[in-house]
C-alpha cells in the first residue's frame, strides 16, 4: 500500500493533485457522489478529457446549476449531472452497474446517515479493479467543515469499505485538514 502523509505546504486541498495520486487518467469514467460545489467534478472533467465521463451527483439543484455554469465556462462537455438523494435506494441507478473507474466521496460521509448503503452503491457502480476515493475532514481544528464530533474517522471509513468488500490500497496526499483513502474493488 502506498502511504502518503499530508503536505504541510498546502493550505487547502488541490483536487487535481489528489485525483492524480488516486491514479485518475484520461478516458476514465468517474462518479462524484455528493459533489457539492464541484471541486472534484471540475478537476476530474479536465483530467479524463473528452473521451472520459464524470457523473456529477448532488441533492441540491442549485449546486448542479452552479457546476453546469462552471463547466460551460471551462469548456467541459464530459459531465453528466443529475439530482439524487444518496440515501434513497435506487437514486443512482442512472449510473450503470460496473461502469465506473473511480467513485469520489469527498467531504460527504459525515452528512450521510446510511453510510453502508452508500458504500454498497459505490461498489455496484465500480468496474472490477475500479477505485473508491474517500476524502474527509480529519481531527485537525479547521476554520470550516463539520463539528469535530460529526467527523468520520479514517478507521470508520475503512470498516465501511471492508463491509462492502473493498480493499484499501493507498493513502493520498491531502492538506492539514483532510485525509484521503483509496480502496479497490
N, C-alpha and C positions, 0 to 999 in steps of 0.2 A: 504494500500500500504506500502510495506517495503521501508524504506528510509535509504540508507547508504551514507555517505559522503566519500570523497576521503581519502585515508590513507597517511598522510604526511611522513610516514616512507618509503614508496615505491618511489624509484627514477623513475621507469617506470613500466608500466603495467605487471602484472603476468597473462598470459592468462588462466591458469588452475584455478586460484582463481576467475577470472571474470566469467568463464563458470560454475563453481560450484555454484557461487552466483546466476546465472541465472537458476539454477536447472537442469543443464545437467547431465545425468546419463548414466549408462551402457545400451547398446542395443538401444539407440535412433538414430534417423536419423537427420542429420544436413545439412544445405546448407550454405556454406560460400561464399557469393557473393562479388566479387571484392577482392579476397583473398590476392593479393599482394605476400608478402614473405612467406605466410603460417603460420604466427604467431599463429592464432587461429585454423586453419585447423589441424595442427600437434597436438596441445593440445587437440582439440576435438576428433581426431582419437584415442588418448591414453585413453581419458575418456570413450568414447562409446564402446571401445573394439571390439573384433572380431564379436560380434553379432550386432554391430551398423554399420552405414554407414555415411560417410561425402562426400557430393557433394562439390567439390572444383572448383570454377568458377572464371576465370580471362580472360581478353582480351589479355594478353601477354603470348605467348607460352614460352618465356624464364622463366617467373615466374612459370609456371606449370612444366616445366622441372626441375627447382630447387627443387620444392616441391616433385616431384616424387623421386628425388635422396635422399632427406632428409628422406622421408617416408621409402625407402628401407633400409637406414642406421639404422633407428629406429625400423624396423620390422613391420611397419604399412601396413596392406594389405586391410584396410577398406576405402580407399579413392577412389573416382571416379572423376577423373579430366577431365574437358573439357573447351575449349576456347569458350567464348561468349562475345558479346558486350551487356552489361546490359541495354543499351539504345535502343536496337533493339527489336521490337515486335517479339515474338516467339523464342528469343535467348536461353531461359532457358526451353523450352518445354521438354527437356530430363529429367527434374525433374518432376515426376508425380504430378498432382493436388492432394492436400490433403494428401501428404505422409511424410511431414517433421515435426519433433518435435520442431526444433529450426532453425531459419534463423538468420545468423550473417551478419550485415552490420557494418563493422569496418573500420573507417577512410577512407570511400569511398564516403560518401554523398556529400562532397564538390567538388568532381570530376564529379558528375552526373548532367547533365542539366535537364533531365526529371525524377525528383525525384518522382513525382506522379506515373509514370509508374512502377518504381522500387518497391514502396510500394504495389501497386496493384499486381504485380507479386509475391512478398513475401507472400501476403495474399493468393493467389492462391495455392502456394506450401504448406502452413501450414495446418496441421490437425486441426480439431476443438479442441480448448484448447492448440494448439501449440503456441510457443512464438517467438517474434522477439526481438533480442538483437541489439540495436543501440549504438555503441561506437564511439565517435568522439572527436575532439580537442575542448577544452574549450577556454576561453579568456585569460588564463594564458600565458604570453610570454614563448616561448619554443625554444630550440636550433634547433629543427627540426619541420617539419609539414608545413601546408599551411600558407600563409599570414593571419594575423588576420582578414582582411576584407573578406577573402574567406571562413572562418569557418562557419559552420551551427550551429545555437544556439539550445539549447535543446527545447525551445518553438516551433521552426520551425519543429523539428523532431516530436514533439507531435502533431502538426497540420496535418502533412503528415500522421501520423499513424491514427489519428482520421478520416481523409477523407477516408482512406482505411478500416474503421470500426474496427480498432484495439484499444484496451483499455490499457492504461498504468497501470501496476500493481506494478512496483518496480523501484528503482534506485539501481544499483550495485556499489560496491566499485571499485574505479579505482586508478589512481595516481593523482598528482597535475596538469597534463596536459590534462586530458580527463574527460568526463562524460560518464556514462553508463545508458541506459534506457531499461526497459523490457516492452514489450507490449504483449497482449494475443489476440488470435482470438476467 
